[in-house]
Amino acid sequence: MKTIVLSGFKDLNKVKLDKGFKTILGIGLKQGKELTEQLLENEYLEITSLTDEQVSKFAALAKEANAEMRIV
């Protein structure tokens, strides 16, 4: 299992992030929006216990949503 850190603030596509969190993590849209708000508030968001497939999907999401992602 891997951990990623998403970061960014300027020009983030919040809608893509909300929907991406929902799809990749299998959570509700409300929870996806809460994760996006945490990212905006803290300027980063750490997500743990991800599979390789989820990490790949998050890499694509980060690119589409104008966020930066790194694996830690």
C-alpha positions in Angstrom: 0.0 0.0 0.0 1.2 3.4 -0.9 0.8 7.0 0.3 0.4 10.1 -1.8 0.4 13.8 -1.1 -1.7 16.0 -3.3 -0.9 19.7 -3.2 -1.8 22.9 -4.9 -4.1 25.8 -4.6 -4.0 28.1 -7.6 -6.2 27.0 -10.6 -7.3 23.8 -9.0 -10.3 22.2 -10.7 -12.5 21.5 -7.6 -15.2 19.7 -9.5 -12.7 17.2 -11.0 -11.2 16.7 -7.6 -14.6 16.1 -5.9 -15.6 13.6 -8.5 -12.2 12.0 -8.7 -12.1 11.4 -4.9 -15.6 9.9 -5.1 -14.7 7.5 -7.9 -11.2 6.5 -6.9 -11.9 6.1 -3.2 -15.4 4.8 -3.5 -16.8 7.4 -1.2 -19.8 9.8 -1.5 -19.7 13.1 -3.2 -20.1 14.9 0.1 -17.0 13.2 1.4 -15.2 14.0 -1.8 -16.0 17.6 -1.4 -14.7 17.5 2.1 -11.4 16.1 1.0 -11.1 18.9 -1.6 -11.9 21.5 1.0 -9.1 20.0 3.3 -6.7 20.2 0.4 -7.6 23.9 -0.2 -7.4 24.7 3.5 -4.1 23.0 4.2 -2.6 23.4 0.7 -1.9 19.6 0.7 -3.7 16.4 1.4 -2.1 13.1 2.4 -3.9 9.9 1.4 -2.7 6.6 2.7 -3.2 2.9 2.0 -3.6 3.1 -1.7 -3.2 0.4 -4.3 -1.0 0.8 -7.3 -4.1 1.2 -9.4 -5.4 4.0 -7.2 -2.0 5.7 -7.3 -2.1 5.6 -11.1 -5.7 7.0 -11.1 -4.7 9.8 -8.7 -1.7 10.7 -11.0 -4.1 11.2 -13.9 -6.6 13.1 -11.7 -3.8 15.4 -10.4 -2.8 16.3 -14.0 -6.4 16.9 -15.0 -7.2 19.0 -11.9 -4.0 21.1 -12.0 -2.7 19.6 -8.7 0.7 18.2 -7.9 1.1 14.7 -6.6 4.0 12.9 -5.1 4.4 9.4 -3.6 5.8 9.3 -0.1 
